[in-house]
Amino acid sequence: MRHQYLFLCWKARGLFQGWKVASFVLGLVFSQSLAHIVAITNLMPYLMDVLEEKLPLAAATANIRMGVTAIMAVFGAYLSDAYIGLYRLIFYSTIIYVTGLSLLTLSASQLLSKTTRAYLNSDRLWVFRMALLLVAFGKAGHTPMLKAFGACQLKSSREEDEDDRFRARVNLWWCIGVNFGAFAGILLLAIVEGRQSWVTGYGILVLTMCIAFCVLIFGKPFYKCVEPQGSVLTRASRVLVAALLKRHLDIPLNASQLFHGDGNQLPQTDGLRFLDKAAIIESPRSDLEEQENKRRLCTVMEVEETKLLLRMFPMWTTFLNYGLVKSLGSTFFLQQGSNMNRKYNQGNVPLPLLLIFTRYVSGQIIWLNKRLSKRYPGLEQVITPMVRIGIGMIFCVLCCSVASFVEAKRLDIVKQHGLLDKPKETLPISVFWLTPQFLLLGAMDGFTYPGIKDFFYDQVPKSMWTFGPSFTVSVIGSGSLLSVIVIAASDKASRQGGRPSWFADTINRSRLDYFYLLLMILSCINLVYYGFLASKYTYKKAVSEDEPDAGIADTMSF
């Protein structure tokens, strides 16, 4: 009887844990994925076709939104680690997200159409931009924090809960939420576009996010809320401040004279010796605590962590081109298809469906890499994270090349049919011509994104793993912001000598094929630059621990 009782308790515990995961996944993860497809993925067509913005401004708006989301996600991770914890960060972010989606609904409302059209457009754009900013802030608090929070709910002190089957269930739940939300988003977007009922579409997003918010509130007594443990960025800033304050001191020849704290898990290195001054003990050891409180003393461990981050910075710059090309998927690539023939059977193909192709290819490559690594353990020594990043950069070059060819083909058809000044007329070319460039974009993503993530986890100690998602996110955000600069510079350069700009007011008058060729050249240069730095980089021996749970089912995009 006692064994049966223990078995029933174990089963009840498993069902309760499953309920926690189900409520979380079917709540926030589903609503986040739904909002991403309807409100964010379709942003570029909405800006140009509904709000009638010009092509350069619409692209800048979409890229800045993506960049702000990614950069603020780094700030959100810092707040979570250092001050407020995951639950409260997601709680406040959801409030901001709901407010932004509500303003999106207001901007699409016909209540504003009672005045003149000029006033209408100005008013709607003001409300829309404010809504977009709030949505960016809200999404920043969800990505990648939702993955970390969901994984936290599935951690257990019982060793048997940490096996592969349990982790497979984690991935299954996460994929259900993301993919079901994406599928529902595609259906909703098809209905909204067909009926031009954006108020209804955005209203549904507000409703689903509010329901998810209620689930988050009522589930708090049952969720595991880990207290903040401190951020690696805080420690790095302390090291820099302490080194600057003690810049007049000489570095001791004997390393034992430096402050090691309770223990040192990293060997002391010879590079960046200026930072070692942060660990110099200025006064008797009895005053160590006072020196630490004044931010004048850091441990050798903290100094070495900071060195690792600074050493990775040159490699980080080579990843920016990936973020730049990735931003094309939700901006120019989608806008190319806005006036192409989208007929399929009896309906129209929603443009974000092409991004589903990208996500599918990316997911399949990640899955295949994991399966091959498990079946052939020695393969990991050959296909290292750096090799995968290099393969992804090759796909980046191919993606830009194919995109240039397809756009040149599209522009030829525009000229043949005299549609240069008719951007809303449907072209006699199928939207599925864009499929190859989206598939190549997915291949780039499938190799590069996990490669960057694994590179970080391989090169830092476990104490810095919480900064891993932020490190990867910062690449995408900075790349998106870099694209705004590249577009502005290309626009100015193409106007030289009185020539027409590559970025006209409409997609038909623009020369995006030239822009894609420029990105192909930049990608080739970046590939050579990456190969040079990768050959010179001093690698830390890969850690033997498993990858942290925060990286599971990494399929939600920005």
C-alpha positions as CSV (number, residue, x, y, z in Angstrom):
1,M,0.0,0.0,0.0
2,R,2.8,2.4,0.8
3,H,4.4,1.8,-2.6
4,Q,1.1,2.5,-4.3
5,Y,0.6,5.6,-2.3
6,L,4.1,6.9,-3.3
7,F,3.4,6.0,-6.9
8,L,0.1,8.0,-6.9
9,C,1.9,10.9,-5.3
10,W,4.6,10.8,-8.0
11,K,2.0,10.7,-10.8
12,A,0.0,13.6,-9.2
13,R,3.2,15.6,-9.0
14,G,3.9,14.9,-12.6
15,L,0.4,15.9,-13.6
16,F,0.6,19.1,-11.6
17,Q,3.9,20.0,-13.1
18,G,2.5,19.3,-16.6
19,W,-0.4,21.6,-15.8
20,K,2.0,24.4,-14.9
21,V,3.9,23.9,-18.2
22,A,0.6,23.7,-20.2
23,S,-0.8,26.8,-18.7
24,F,2.4,28.7,-19.3
25,V,2.9,27.5,-22.8
26,L,-0.7,27.8,-23.9
27,G,-0.8,31.3,-22.4
28,L,2.2,33.5,-22.8
29,V,4.1,31.5,-25.4
30,F,1.1,31.1,-27.7
31,S,0.0,34.7,-27.4
32,Q,3.6,35.9,-28.0
33,S,3.9,33.8,-31.2
34,L,0.5,34.9,-32.4
35,A,1.3,38.6,-31.8
36,H,4.7,38.1,-33.5
37,I,3.1,36.9,-36.8
38,V,0.2,39.3,-37.0
39,A,1.6,42.6,-35.6
40,I,5.4,42.3,-36.1
41,T,6.2,40.0,-39.0
42,N,3.6,41.8,-41.1
43,L,4.9,45.3,-40.1
44,M,6.6,46.3,-43.3
45,P,3.5,45.6,-45.6
46,Y,1.3,47.3,-43.0
47,L,3.4,50.4,-43.0
48,M,3.5,50.8,-46.8
49,D,0.1,49.5,-47.8
50,V,-2.1,50.7,-44.9
51,L,-0.3,53.7,-43.5
52,E,1.2,54.6,-46.9
53,E,4.7,55.2,-45.7
54,K,7.6,55.5,-48.1
55,L,9.9,52.5,-48.6
56,P,13.1,53.9,-46.9
57,L,11.1,55.2,-43.8
58,A,9.1,51.9,-43.5
59,A,12.3,49.8,-43.6
60,A,14.0,52.1,-41.1
61,T,11.0,51.8,-38.8
62,A,10.9,48.0,-39.0
63,N,14.6,47.7,-38.4
64,I,14.7,50.1,-35.5
65,R,11.8,48.2,-33.9
66,M,13.8,45.0,-34.2
67,G,17.0,46.6,-33.0
68,V,15.3,48.3,-30.0
69,T,13.6,45.0,-29.0
70,A,17.0,43.1,-29.1
71,I,19.0,45.7,-27.3
72,M,16.3,46.2,-24.7
73,A,16.3,42.4,-24.2
74,V,19.9,42.7,-23.1
75,F,18.9,45.4,-20.6
76,G,15.9,43.3,-19.5
77,A,18.2,40.3,-18.9
78,Y,20.4,42.6,-16.8
79,L,17.5,43.8,-14.7
80,S,16.3,40.2,-14.2
81,D,19.7,38.8,-13.1
82,A,20.6,41.7,-10.9
83,Y,17.4,43.2,-9.4
84,I,13.9,41.9,-10.1
85,G,14.0,38.3,-11.3
86,L,12.3,36.6,-14.2
87,Y,8.7,36.6,-13.0
88,R,8.5,40.3,-12.3
89,L,10.3,41.1,-15.5
90,I,7.7,39.1,-17.5
91,F,4.9,40.5,-15.4
92,Y,5.8,44.2,-16.2
93,S,6.7,43.4,-19.8
94,T,3.3,41.8,-20.4
95,I,1.6,45.0,-19.1
96,I,3.6,47.1,-21.5
97,Y,2.9,44.6,-24.3
98,V,-0.9,44.7,-23.7
99,T,-0.8,48.5,-23.7
100,G,1.1,48.6,-27.0
101,L,-1.3,46.2,-28.6
102,S,-4.2,48.3,-27.4
103,L,-2.7,51.4,-28.9
104,L,-2.2,49.4,-32.2
105,T,-5.9,48.7,-32.2
106,L,-6.7,52.3,-31.5
107,S,-4.4,53.4,-34.4
108,A,-6.3,51.1,-36.8
109,S,-9.7,52.2,-35.5
110,Q,-12.1,54.1,-37.8
111,L,-13.0,56.4,-35.0
112,L,-10.1,58.6,-36.1
113,S,-11.5,59.0,-39.6
114,K,-14.0,61.7,-38.7
115,T,-11.5,64.5,-39.5
116,T,-9.6,65.4,-42.6
117,R,-7.3,62.8,-44.2
118,A,-4.1,64.8,-43.5
119,Y,-5.0,65.0,-39.8
120,L,-6.1,61.4,-39.8
121,N,-2.7,60.1,-41.2
122,S,-0.7,62.3,-38.8
123,D,-2.8,61.2,-35.8
124,R,-2.7,57.6,-36.7
125,L,1.1,57.6,-37.3
126,W,1.7,59.2,-33.9
127,V,-0.4,56.7,-32.1
128,F,1.0,53.9,-34.2
129,R,4.7,54.8,-33.4
130,M,4.0,55.0,-29.7
131,A,2.3,51.6,-29.9
132,L,5.2,50.2,-31.8
133,L,7.7,51.4,-29.2
134,L,5.7,49.9,-26.4
135,V,5.3,46.6,-28.3
136,A,9.1,46.6,-28.8
137,F,9.7,47.1,-25.0
138,G,7.1,44.4,-24.1
139,K,8.6,41.9,-26.5
140,A,12.1,42.6,-25.2
141,G,11.0,41.5,-21.7
142,H,9.5,38.3,-23.2
143,T,12.5,37.3,-25.5
144,P,14.5,35.3,-24.4
145,M,13.1,35.5,-20.8
146,L,10.1,33.2,-21.6
147,K,12.4,30.3,-22.4
148,A,14.4,30.8,-19.2
149,F,11.3,31.1,-17.1
150,G,9.6,28.1,-18.7
151,A,12.8,26.0,-18.1
152,C,12.9,27.1,-14.5
153,Q,9.4,25.7,-13.9
154,L,10.6,22.3,-15.2
155,K,13.7,22.1,-13.0
156,S,13.6,19.6,-10.2
157,S,15.8,18.5,-7.3
158,R,15.0,14.9,-8.3
159,E,17.8,13.5,-10.4
160,E,15.4,11.4,-12.5
161,D,13.6,14.5,-13.8
162,E,16.8,15.6,-15.5
163,D,17.0,12.8,-18.1
164,D,16.7,13.1,-21.9
165,R,13.0,12.1,-22.0
166,F,12.1,14.9,-19.6
167,R,14.0,17.4,-21.7
168,A,12.3,16.1,-24.8
169,R,8.9,16.9,-23.1
170,V,10.2,20.4,-22.4
171,N,11.0,20.9,-26.1
172,L,7.6,19.4,-27.1
173,W,5.6,21.8,-24.9
174,W,7.6,24.7,-26.2
175,C,7.2,23.8,-29.8
176,I,3.5,23.3,-29.3
177,G,3.1,26.8,-28.0
178,V,5.3,28.5,-30.7
179,N,4.1,26.5,-33.7
180,F,0.4,26.5,-32.7
181,G,0.6,30.3,-32.2
182,A,2.3,30.8,-35.6
183,F,-0.3,28.6,-37.3
184,A,-3.1,30.5,-35.7
185,G,-1.4,33.8,-36.6
186,I,-1.2,32.8,-40.3
187,L,-4.9,32.0,-40.4
188,L,-5.8,35.2,-38.6
189,L,-3.6,37.3,-40.8
190,A,-5.2,35.8,-43.9
191,I,-8.7,36.7,-42.7
192,V,-7.6,40.2,-41.6
193,E,-5.9,41.0,-44.9
194,G,-8.8,39.6,-46.9
195,R,-11.4,41.7,-45.1
196,Q,-9.1,44.6,-44.2
197,S,-10.2,44.4,-40.7
198,W,-7.1,45.4,-38.8
199,V,-9.1,46.5,-35.7
200,T,-10.5,43.0,-35.3
201,G,-7.1,41.4,-35.8
202,Y,-5.3,43.6,-33.3
203,G,-8.2,43.3,-30.9
204,I,-7.9,39.5,-30.9
205,L,-4.2,40.0,-30.0
206,V,-5.1,42.2,-27.0
207,L,-7.6,39.6,-25.9
208,T,-5.2,36.6,-26.1
209,M,-2.5,38.6,-24.3
210,C,-4.9,39.6,-21.5
211,I,-5.9,36.0,-21.0
212,A,-2.2,35.0,-20.9
213,F,-1.6,37.8,-18.4
214,C,-4.4,36.4,-16.1
215,V,-2.9,33.0,-16.3
216,L,0.5,34.5,-15.3
217,I,-1.1,36.3,-12.3
218,F,-3.2,33.3,-11.0
219,G,-0.3,30.9,-11.5
220,K,2.1,32.8,-9.4
221,P,1.6,30.7,-6.2
222,F,2.5,27.6,-8.2
223,Y,5.5,29.0,-10.2
224,K,9.1,28.8,-9.1
225,C,10.4,32.3,-8.8
226,V,14.2,32.4,-8.5
227,E,15.6,35.4,-6.8
228,P,18.1,37.5,-8.7
229,Q,21.7,36.3,-8.3
230,G,23.6,39.2,-9.9
231,S,24.6,39.9,-13.5
232,V,27.9,39.4,-15.2
233,L,27.5,42.9,-16.6
234,T,27.5,44.3,-13.1
235,R,30.7,42.4,-12.3
236,A,32.4,43.6,-15.5
237,S,31.5,47.2,-14.8
238,R,32.9,46.9,-11.3
239,V,36.2,45.6,-12.7
240,L,36.5,48.4,-15.2
241,V,35.7,51.0,-12.5
242,A,38.2,49.5,-10.0
243,A,40.9,49.3,-12.7
244,L,40.5,52.9,-13.6
245,L,40.5,54.0,-9.9
246,K,43.8,52.2,-9.4
247,R,45.4,53.0,-12.7
248,H,48.3,54.6,-10.9
249,L,49.3,51.4,-9.1
250,D,51.9,48.9,-10.5
251,I,50.8,45.3,-11.1
252,P,52.6,43.0,-8.6
253,L,54.9,40.4,-10.0
254,N,53.5,37.7,-7.6
255,A,49.9,36.7,-8.4
256,S,49.4,35.7,-4.8
257,Q,49.3,39.4,-3.9
258,L,46.1,39.8,-5.8
259,F,42.7,39.3,-4.2
260,H,41.4,35.8,-5.1
261,G,38.3,35.8,-2.9
262,D,36.8,32.5,-1.8
263,G,38.3,30.7,-4.8
264,N,39.3,31.1,-8.4
265,Q,37.8,28.8,-11.1
266,L,39.7,30.5,-14.0
267,P,43.4,30.5,-14.5
268,Q,45.0,33.9,-14.6
269,T,46.0,35.1,-18.1
270,D,48.7,37.4,-19.3
271,G,46.5,39.5,-21.7
272,L,44.8,42.7,-20.8
273,R,47.0,43.1,-17.7
274,F,45.6,46.6,-17.0
275,L,42.4,44.9,-15.7
276,D,44.5,43.0,-13.1
277,K,44.8,46.3,-11.2
278,A,41.2,45.8,-10.1
279,A,42.3,42.9,-7.9
280,I,45.2,44.7,-6.2
281,I,44.8,45.0,-2.5
282,E,45.5,48.6,-1.5
283,S,45.4,48.3,2.4
284,P,45.6,45.6,5.0
285,R,43.4,42.5,4.4
286,S,41.2,43.5,7.4
287,D,39.7,46.2,5.2
288,L,38.9,44.0,2.3
289,E,35.1,44.2,2.8
290,E,35.3,48.0,2.9
291,Q,37.3,48.1,-0.3
292,E,34.8,45.9,-2.1
293,N,31.9,48.1,-1.0
294,K,33.6,51.1,-2.4
295,R,34.0,49.3,-5.8
296,R,37.8,49.5,-5.5
297,L,38.5,45.7,-5.2
298,C,37.4,42.8,-7.4
299,T,38.4,39.1,-7.3
300,V,40.7,37.6,-9.9
301,M,37.7,35.5,-11.0
302,E,35.7,38.7,-11.8
303,V,38.7,40.1,-13.7
304,E,39.1,37.0,-15.8
305,E,35.4,37.0,-16.6
306,T,35.7,40.6,-17.9
307,K,38.8,39.6,-19.9
308,L,36.8,36.8,-21.6
309,L,34.0,39.2,-22.6
310,L,36.5,41.8,-24.0
311,R,38.4,39.1,-25.9
312,M,35.2,38.0,-27.6
313,F,34.3,41.5,-28.8
314,P,36.3,41.3,-32.1
315,M,34.6,38.0,-32.9
316,W,31.2,39.6,-31.9
317,T,31.8,42.3,-34.6
318,T,32.0,39.6,-37.3
319,F,28.5,38.4,-36.3
320,L,26.9,41.7,-37.0
321,N,26.6,41.0,-40.7
322,Y,24.4,38.0,-39.8
323,G,22.0,40.3,-38.0
324,L,22.0,42.7,-40.9
325,V,21.0,40.1,-43.5
326,K,18.6,38.5,-41.1
327,S,16.7,41.8,-40.9
328,L,15.9,41.5,-44.7
329,G,13.5,38.6,-44.1
330,S,10.9,40.8,-42.3
331,T,11.5,43.9,-44.3
332,F,12.5,44.0,-48.0
333,F,12.0,40.3,-48.7
334,L,8.3,40.6,-47.6
335,Q,7.8,43.8,-49.4
336,Q,9.0,42.3,-52.6
337,G,6.0,39.9,-52.4
338,S,3.4,42.6,-51.6
339,N,2.5,43.1,-55.2
340,M,3.4,39.7,-56.6
341,N,0.7,37.1,-57.5
342,R,-0.3,35.5,-54.3
343,K,-3.1,33.3,-55.6
344,Y,-3.1,29.7,-54.5
345,N,-6.1,27.6,-55.2
346,Q,-9.1,29.7,-54.0
347,G,-7.2,32.1,-51.7
348,N,-4.2,34.4,-51.2
349,V,-1.0,33.3,-49.6
350,P,-0.2,35.5,-46.5
351,L,3.2,37.0,-46.8
352,P,4.4,35.8,-43.3
353,L,3.9,32.2,-44.5
354,L,7.2,32.7,-46.3
355,L,8.9,33.3,-43.0
356,I,7.4,30.0,-41.7
357,F,9.5,28.4,-44.5
358,T,12.6,30.1,-43.0
359,R,11.7,28.9,-39.5
360,Y,11.1,25.4,-40.7
361,V,14.4,25.1,-42.5
362,S,16.2,26.6,-39.5
363,G,14.6,24.2,-37.1
364,Q,15.3,21.2,-39.3
365,I,19.0,22.0,-39.6
366,I,19.3,22.5,-35.8
367,W,17.4,19.2,-35.2
368,L,19.6,17.4,-37.8
369,N,22.8,18.7,-36.2
370,K,21.7,17.4,-32.8
371,R,20.8,14.0,-34.1
372,L,24.1,13.6,-36.0
373,S,26.1,14.8,-32.9
374,K,24.4,12.1,-30.8
375,R,24.9,9.3,-33.3
376,Y,28.5,10.3,-34.2
377,P,30.0,11.9,-31.1
378,G,33.3,12.6,-32.9
379,L,31.5,14.8,-35.3
380,E,31.4,17.6,-32.8
381,Q,35.2,17.8,-32.9
382,V,34.9,18.5,-36.7
383,I,31.8,20.6,-37.0
384,T,32.6,23.0,-34.2
385,P,30.5,26.1,-33.5
386,M,33.0,28.2,-35.4
387,V,32.7,25.9,-38.5
388,R,28.9,26.1,-38.3
389,I,29.1,29.9,-38.1
390,G,31.3,29.9,-41.2
391,I,28.8,27.7,-43.1
392,G,26.1,30.0,-42.1
393,M,28.0,33.0,-43.5
394,I,28.4,31.1,-46.8
395,F,24.6,30.7,-46.9
396,C,24.4,34.4,-46.2
397,V,26.4,35.2,-49.4
398,L,24.2,32.8,-51.4
399,C,21.0,34.3,-50.0
400,C,21.9,37.8,-51.1
401,S,23.0,36.5,-54.5
402,V,19.7,34.7,-55.1
403,A,17.7,37.7,-53.8
404,S,19.4,40.0,-56.2
405,F,18.7,37.7,-59.1
406,V,15.0,37.3,-58.2
407,E,14.5,41.1,-57.7
408,A,16.1,41.8,-61.1
409,K,13.6,39.3,-62.6
410,R,10.7,41.1,-60.8
411,L,11.8,44.5,-62.0
412,D,12.1,43.3,-65.6
413,I,8.4,42.2,-65.4
414,V,7.5,45.6,-63.9
415,K,9.1,47.4,-66.8
416,Q,7.6,45.1,-69.4
417,H,4.1,45.7,-68.2
418,G,4.5,49.4,-67.5
419,L,3.8,49.2,-63.8
420,L,6.7,51.4,-62.5
421,D,4.2,53.9,-61.1
422,K,1.5,51.4,-60.1
423,P,2.9,49.7,-56.9
424,K,-0.4,48.3,-55.9
425,E,-1.1,46.5,-59.2
426,T,-0.5,42.7,-59.0
427,L,2.4,41.5,-61.1
428,P,2.2,38.4,-63.3
429,I,4.8,36.6,-61.3
430,S,4.2,34.1,-58.5
431,V,5.2,35.0,-55.0
432,F,6.8,31.6,-54.7
433,W,9.7,33.0,-56.7
434,L,10.8,34.3,-53.3
435,T,10.9,30.9,-51.8
436,P,14.6,30.1,-52.5
437,Q,15.9,33.3,-50.8
438,F,13.7,32.6,-47.7
439,L,15.0,29.0,-47.6
440,L,18.6,30.1,-47.8
441,L,17.8,32.7,-45.1
442,G,16.6,29.8,-42.9
443,A,19.7,27.8,-43.7
444,M,21.9,30.8,-42.7
445,D,19.9,31.1,-39.4
446,G,20.0,27.3,-38.7
447,F,23.8,27.3,-38.8
448,T,24.7,30.7,-37.5
449,Y,22.4,31.3,-34.6
450,P,23.1,28.1,-32.6
451,G,26.8,28.4,-33.6
452,I,27.0,31.9,-32.0
453,K,25.1,30.6,-28.9
454,D,27.4,27.5,-28.6
455,F,30.5,29.6,-29.2
456,F,29.6,31.7,-26.2
457,Y,28.8,28.8,-23.9
458,D,32.1,27.0,-24.9
459,Q,34.2,30.1,-24.2
460,V,33.0,31.2,-20.8
461,P,32.6,29.5,-17.4
462,K,29.2,28.3,-16.2
463,S,28.9,31.3,-13.9
464,M,28.5,33.5,-17.0
465,W,26.0,31.3,-18.8
466,T,23.1,33.5,-17.8
467,F,24.5,36.2,-20.1
468,G,24.5,33.8,-23.1
469,P,21.0,34.6,-24.5
470,S,21.8,38.3,-24.1
471,F,25.1,37.9,-26.0
472,T,23.3,36.3,-29.0
473,V,20.4,38.7,-28.9
474,S,22.8,41.7,-29.0
475,V,24.1,40.5,-32.3
476,I,20.7,40.5,-33.9
477,G,19.7,43.9,-32.5
478,S,23.0,45.6,-33.4
479,G,22.8,44.1,-36.9
480,S,19.3,45.5,-37.4
481,L,20.4,48.9,-36.3
482,L,23.5,48.6,-38.5
483,S,21.1,48.0,-41.5
484,V,19.6,51.4,-41.0
485,I,23.0,53.0,-41.3
486,V,23.9,50.9,-44.4
487,I,20.6,51.8,-46.1
488,A,21.1,55.5,-45.3
489,A,24.7,55.4,-46.6
490,S,23.7,53.4,-49.8
491,D,20.9,55.9,-50.4
492,K,23.2,58.9,-50.2
493,A,25.9,57.2,-52.3
494,S,23.5,56.1,-55.0
495,R,22.2,59.7,-55.4
496,Q,25.7,61.0,-56.4
497,G,25.9,62.6,-59.8
498,G,22.1,63.2,-60.0
499,R,21.3,59.5,-60.4
500,P,18.1,58.0,-58.9
501,S,18.3,56.5,-55.5
502,W,18.3,52.8,-54.9
503,F,15.5,53.4,-52.4
504,A,12.6,55.2,-54.1
505,D,9.2,55.9,-52.5
506,T,7.8,52.6,-53.9
507,I,9.2,49.1,-54.3
508,N,8.8,49.2,-58.1
509,R,10.9,52.3,-58.5
510,S,13.7,51.1,-56.1
511,R,16.7,49.1,-57.1
512,L,16.9,46.5,-54.3
513,D,18.8,44.2,-56.6
514,Y,21.8,46.5,-56.4
515,F,21.4,46.7,-52.6
516,Y,21.4,42.9,-52.4
517,L,24.6,42.8,-54.5
518,L,26.2,45.3,-52.1
519,L,25.2,43.1,-49.2
520,M,26.7,40.1,-51.0
521,I,30.0,41.9,-51.3
522,L,29.9,42.9,-47.7
523,S,29.1,39.3,-46.7
524,C,32.1,38.1,-48.7
525,I,34.4,40.6,-47.0
526,N,33.0,39.7,-43.6
527,L,33.5,36.0,-44.3
528,V,37.3,36.6,-45.0
529,Y,37.5,38.9,-41.9
530,Y,35.8,36.2,-39.8
531,G,38.2,33.5,-41.1
532,F,41.2,35.6,-40.1
533,L,39.9,36.3,-36.6
534,A,38.8,32.7,-36.0
535,S,42.3,31.5,-36.9
536,K,43.9,34.0,-34.5
537,Y,41.4,33.6,-31.6
538,T,42.7,31.8,-28.5
539,Y,40.0,29.2,-27.7
540,K,39.1,28.1,-24.2
541,K,38.6,24.4,-23.9
542,A,34.9,23.5,-24.3
543,V,33.1,23.0,-21.0
544,S,31.8,19.5,-20.3
545,E,28.5,20.6,-18.7
546,D,25.3,20.4,-20.6
547,E,23.9,23.5,-22.3
548,P,21.7,25.6,-19.9
549,D,18.0,25.2,-20.1
550,A,17.5,28.8,-21.2
551,G,18.5,27.7,-24.7
552,I,15.8,25.1,-25.2
553,A,13.6,25.2,-28.3
554,D,15.1,28.4,-29.4
555,T,12.7,29.1,-32.2
556,M,11.0,32.4,-31.4
557,S,12.3,35.2,-33.6
558,F,12.4,39.0,-33.1
